[in-house]
């Protein structure tokens, strides 16, 4: 139960961050994932979830760019890109 509370606290703090910081953070995380395949595989679901949940266009754009780079670099993640296109049709 304590894990959920910690996870929730992180989400509350994340939502308090300005969108400029969030956009840069997703870009930095995407670049880190390009270097480490294990990290990339662990982070792709988070990228996908936040792509749909992020309210700011700059944040969604940086997430989409990061996901695209990951799908190009790690072709095993390519199937995810098709699902994301279906999930975010207006983007």
JOGINOR-V448650 format. One record per residue. N is the residue number from 0. RES is the residue in one small letter. PHI is phi in degrees with one decimal (NA if undefined). PSI is psi in degrees with one decimal (none if undefined). Layout:
n=N res=RES phi=PHI psi=PSI
n=N res=RES phi=PHI psi=PSI
This chain:
n=0 res=x phi=NA psi=-32.1
n=1 res=x phi=-68.9 psi=-30.2
n=2 res=x phi=-60.4 psi=-43.0
n=3 res=x phi=-61.4 psi=-41.5
n=4 res=x phi=-62.9 psi=-43.6
n=5 res=x phi=-64.3 psi=-41.6
n=6 res=x phi=-63.4 psi=-41.2
n=7 res=x phi=-65.4 psi=-40.3
n=8 res=x phi=-61.7 psi=-39.3
n=9 res=x phi=-64.2 psi=-41.8
n=10 res=x phi=-63.1 psi=-39.7
n=11 res=x phi=-63.6 psi=-43.5
n=12 res=x phi=-65.8 psi=-38.8
n=13 res=x phi=-63.4 psi=-40.9
n=14 res=x phi=-67.5 psi=-21.8
n=15 res=x phi=-81.3 psi=-11.7
n=16 res=x phi=-73.0 psi=142.0
n=17 res=x phi=-63.3 psi=152.2
n=18 res=x phi=-63.8 psi=-28.2
n=19 res=x phi=-63.9 psi=-42.4
n=20 res=x phi=-66.0 psi=-43.3
n=21 res=x phi=-60.7 psi=-43.8
n=22 res=x phi=-62.3 psi=-43.5
n=23 res=x phi=-68.8 psi=-34.6
n=24 res=x phi=-64.7 psi=-41.2
n=25 res=x phi=-66.7 psi=-36.1
n=26 res=x phi=-64.1 psi=-45.1
n=27 res=x phi=-64.0 psi=-42.3
n=28 res=x phi=-63.7 psi=-39.2
n=29 res=x phi=-61.2 psi=-41.1
n=30 res=x phi=-67.8 psi=-37.3
n=31 res=x phi=-64.9 psi=-38.5
n=32 res=x phi=-66.9 psi=-29.3
n=33 res=x phi=-66.6 psi=-22.9
n=34 res=x phi=-89.3 psi=-29.5
n=35 res=x phi=-126.5 psi=110.2
n=36 res=x phi=-64.7 psi=-37.8
n=37 res=x phi=-62.7 psi=-42.1
n=38 res=x phi=-63.4 psi=-40.2
n=39 res=x phi=-61.7 psi=-45.8
n=40 res=x phi=-63.9 psi=-33.0
n=41 res=x phi=-75.3 psi=-29.6
n=42 res=x phi=-93.0 psi=-19.9
n=43 res=x phi=-55.7 psi=-43.0
n=44 res=x phi=-62.4 psi=-33.3
n=45 res=x phi=-70.3 psi=-39.3
n=46 res=x phi=-59.7 psi=-47.0
n=47 res=x phi=-63.3 psi=-42.8
n=48 res=x phi=-63.5 psi=-44.3
n=49 res=x phi=-74.3 psi=-23.8
n=50 res=x phi=-60.5 psi=-37.8
n=51 res=x phi=-83.1 psi=-29.2
n=52 res=x phi=-92.7 psi=-22.9
n=53 res=x phi=-68.3 psi=128.3
n=54 res=x phi=-81.5 psi=-23.7
n=55 res=x phi=-91.2 psi=133.5
n=56 res=x phi=-61.3 psi=-36.1
n=57 res=x phi=-64.1 psi=-38.7
n=58 res=x phi=-67.6 psi=-47.4
n=59 res=x phi=-61.6 psi=-39.3
n=60 res=x phi=-61.7 psi=-46.3
n=61 res=x phi=-66.6 psi=-35.2
n=62 res=x phi=-65.4 psi=-43.9
n=63 res=x phi=-63.7 psi=-40.6
n=64 res=x phi=-64.1 psi=-43.5
n=65 res=x phi=-61.9 psi=-43.5
n=66 res=x phi=-64.0 psi=-40.5
n=67 res=x phi=-62.6 psi=-44.6
n=68 res=x phi=-60.7 psi=-40.7
n=69 res=x phi=-65.1 psi=-40.6
n=70 res=x phi=-67.3 psi=-31.5
n=71 res=x phi=-73.8 psi=-43.6
n=72 res=x phi=-72.4 psi=-46.1
n=73 res=x phi=-110.5 psi=95.4
n=74 res=x phi=-63.5 psi=-18.9
n=75 res=x phi=-65.5 psi=-21.9
n=76 res=x phi=-87.5 psi=0.1
n=77 res=x phi=-62.6 psi=-30.8
n=78 res=x phi=-63.3 psi=-29.8
n=79 res=x phi=-64.5 psi=-35.2
n=80 res=x phi=-61.7 psi=-39.9
n=81 res=x phi=-62.3 psi=-41.1
n=82 res=x phi=-67.0 psi=-35.1
n=83 res=x phi=-69.2 psi=-35.7
n=84 res=x phi=-62.5 psi=-37.1
n=85 res=x phi=-71.5 psi=-38.1
n=86 res=x phi=-71.6 psi=-29.2
n=87 res=x phi=-124.8 psi=69.9
n=88 res=x phi=-68.9 psi=-27.8
n=89 res=x phi=-89.9 psi=1.0
n=90 res=x phi=-89.6 psi=none
